[in-house]
Amino acid sequence: MQVYFAPLEGITGYVFRNAYAKYYGGVDKYFTPFISPHTKKLMDTREKRDILPENNQGLYIVPQVLTNKAEDLIDICKQLKEDYGYEEINLNLGCPSKTVTTKGKGSGFLEYPDQMEEFFDRFFKVADVKLSIKTRIGYWDVEEAERLFHLYERFPFEEIIIHPRLGCEMYKGTPHYEVFERYLERTKHSLCYNGDINSLEALQNLDSRWEKCDKFMLGRGLIARPGMLSNQEDRETFQKFHDEILEGYDAYMCGDRNTLFKMKELWSWWAVMFPGQEKTLKKIKKTNDLREYRLLIKDLS
Ligand SMILES: Cc1cc2nc3c(=O)[nH]c(=O)nc-3n(C[C@H](O)[C@H](O)[C@H](O)COP(=O)(O)O)c2cc1C
């Protein structure tokens, strides 16, 4: 079985990835949060820093791109290959956020299968990198899944990562496992399943349920319980992991407030690991002082 770390914008940047790999590991591929090509320059400073090979040593990184313009994808793939050495790129067809979908990108692109077809025709005519996609199964209705299936079968994707929800469902309800299964039974592609794998047991159950699928991508579950895959859920390892992230942010962020903001974002996921310690967790959420923050973390047991 292969395990992939899902991209989570604002969370799984290079600081997080490196700390995770150092203290936990067991992940075959790390997907970067999406890079959104801009009109003037393809990547901004933050995006470049995230994919720089020297910031990702020893990790298998797949940069992810969010666009609905074939030319932008072609240009950014060229740059990612020539300037940074990446041979495998992922296209985001899953983001359900309104700011993205209203521009016809992410899962919003799925509403326009004709344009998607044209987009991939143009891309694959000139492509010299491996392209994978991370997709939902439609935007409004599960009926859309069939059309998308046939569309995807036409192109030589490296692999297809499927989060079997609709764009309009955001993260609500249960994934449409049956739609994933229908893809799995018939496709010529190599599929990776993504969605709601929140424990090692859940991962093992899906692995034994689907003989034809041996790739799984984990996101929120692995953020909330980083030791879940390796059964390494002790306090000391978590503290070292935490400190590595804190020092990593502190090294490049301007000012304590920004570092604290990033750490607090993580605590909205980590709080579940510390039941019954709501008082300290509340203080962590409130503090604006990095010294006090460090002391509060030590209070958690
Ligand atoms: C805060 C947040 C940010 C995300 N950012 C991205 C992103 O940049 N690119 C992407 O393809 N998916 C993104 N996702 C979706 C996840 O990669 C993943 O598909 C989703 O969370 C379902 O998997 P999970 O249940 O294992 O978390 C994001 C999800 C969340 C909650």
The ligand as an SDF file (V2000), in Angstrom:
LIG
                    3D

 31 33  0  0  0  0  0  0  0  0999 V2000
   -8.0830   23.5570    5.2610 C   0  0  0  0  0  0  0  0  0  0  0  0
   -8.0110   22.7000    4.0410 C   0  0  0  0  0  0  0  0  0  0  0  0
   -7.1850   23.0650    2.9770 C   0  0  0  0  0  0  0  0  0  0  0  0
   -7.1250   22.2710    1.8180 C   0  0  0  0  0  0  0  0  0  0  0  0
   -6.2960   22.6380    0.7840 N   0  0  0  0  0  0  0  0  0  0  0  0
   -6.2300   21.8530   -0.3450 C   0  0  0  0  0  0  0  0  0  0  0  0
   -5.3510   22.1700   -1.4310 C   0  0  0  0  0  0  0  0  0  0  0  0
   -4.5840   23.1390   -1.4090 O   0  0  0  0  0  0  0  0  0  0  0  0
   -5.3850   21.3430   -2.5120 N   0  0  0  0  0  0  0  0  0  0  0  0
   -6.2010   20.2430   -2.5860 C   0  0  0  0  0  0  0  0  0  0  0  0
   -6.1910   19.5180   -3.5800 O   0  0  0  0  0  0  0  0  0  0  0  0
   -7.0220   19.9270   -1.5710 N   0  0  0  0  0  0  0  0  0  0  0  0
   -7.0460   20.6880   -0.4540 C   0  0  0  0  0  0  0  0  0  0  0  0
   -7.8570   20.3210    0.5800 N   0  0  0  0  0  0  0  0  0  0  0  0
   -8.5740   19.0320    0.5010 C   0  0  0  0  0  0  0  0  0  0  0  0
   -7.7310   17.8940    1.0990 C   0  0  0  0  0  0  0  0  0  0  0  0
   -6.5320   17.7240    0.3660 O   0  0  0  0  0  0  0  0  0  0  0  0
   -8.5000   16.5620    1.0950 C   0  0  0  0  0  0  0  0  0  0  0  0
   -8.8610   16.2400   -0.2210 O   0  0  0  0  0  0  0  0  0  0  0  0
   -9.7710   16.6290    1.9360 C   0  0  0  0  0  0  0  0  0  0  0  0
   -9.5090   17.1860    3.2090 O   0  0  0  0  0  0  0  0  0  0  0  0
  -10.3950   15.2320    2.1000 C   0  0  0  0  0  0  0  0  0  0  0  0
   -9.4700   14.3140    2.6270 O   0  0  0  0  0  0  0  0  0  0  0  0
   -9.4190   13.9940    4.2260 P   0  0  0  0  0  0  0  0  0  0  0  0
  -10.7900   13.5890    4.6410 O   0  0  0  0  0  0  0  0  0  0  0  0
   -8.3860   12.8970    4.3810 O   0  0  0  0  0  0  0  0  0  0  0  0
   -9.0010   15.2700    4.9040 O   0  0  0  0  0  0  0  0  0  0  0  0
   -7.9290   21.0960    1.7240 C   0  0  0  0  0  0  0  0  0  0  0  0
   -8.7630   20.7520    2.7920 C   0  0  0  0  0  0  0  0  0  0  0  0
   -8.8140   21.5060    3.9400 C   0  0  0  0  0  0  0  0  0  0  0  0
   -9.7240   21.0940    5.0680 C   0  0  0  0  0  0  0  0  0  0  0  0
  1  2  1  0
  2  3  1  0
  2 30  2  0
  3  4  2  0
  4  5  1  0
  4 28  1  0
  5  6  2  0
  6  7  1  0
  6 13  1  0
  7  8  2  0
  7  9  1  0
  9 10  1  0
 10 11  2  0
 10 12  1  0
 12 13  2  0
 13 14  1  0
 14 15  1  0
 14 28  1  0
 15 16  1  0
 16 17  1  0
 16 18  1  0
 18 19  1  0
 18 20  1  0
 20 21  1  0
 20 22  1  0
 22 23  1  0
 23 24  1  0
 24 25  2  0
 24 26  1  0
 24 27  1  0
 28 29  2  0
 29 30  1  0
 30 31  1  0
M  END
$$$$
